[in-house]
C-alpha cells in the first residue's frame, strides 16, 4: 500500500525534471502573494545520469496557442481510444511536450486526463507519438478506479519524475518515470484534454512500491472560490 506524506512549504527538491536539454526539477516553495507554490531549480549535480536505455532527449518547444482543440479517435473505454490535442490546421501536438509549464505570477498549465466524477484511469501515453491521452491497462485489461473520483486529475506539462534520482528527504525514493500529477479541487467537472490555468496549494509525496509519485494539489483560476484558497490551511 502506498504511504502518503504532506510536504511542507519549505521542503526540498522533488525528483521531477523538466523535459529539456538541461534537466531541471520542481521544488516546493513560496510564490508571490504568500501562497504555497512551485519554483524551478536545476537538478543537483550529484544526481546520477539516466541510463542510456531510459534517457529521453526531448526538446520542449512550448508552442501552446489558444486555438488548440481536442480530437478523439476511437470509442471511449476501448483499447484503441485516444484523445489528441490539435491546432486549427489539424496538426497534432503533444499535451506533455508542447504545452508550456509556467505562465508567470505563480500560475501553471494543467492538462486534464481524468475528469471529476469519472472512474476510467486515463493517462498520457508517454511512449506514443504526440503522447495522446489513453485509458491505462494492466495485463491487457482497461483500468478503472473502484469509485468516481471527486476531483479533476491530470499532469503538469513538461515535467518528469526522474527514476535515476533518489530523494533523500522522502525516504530515498526514486521518481516513477512519469509527468508530475495534479489533483485539481475546483467545483467544475472538466473534459479530457482540457488545459486549465491553476495555482498550486500543496504537495503530497506518495511512495508506491518504492517509487516516488508527487501529487500537486491545485485549483483552477476560474473556479468561483479560487481567490479564497491559497494553501492547505484555507
Secondary structure by P-SEA (a helix, b strand, c coil): cbbbbbbccccccccccccccbbbbbbbccccccccbbbbbccccccccccccccccccccccccccbbbbbccccccccbbbbbbccccbbbbccccccccccccbbbbbbccccccccccccccccccccbbbbbcccbbbbccccccbbbbbbcccccccccccccccccccccccbbbbbbccccccccccccccccbbbbbbcccbbbbbbbbbbcccccccccccccc
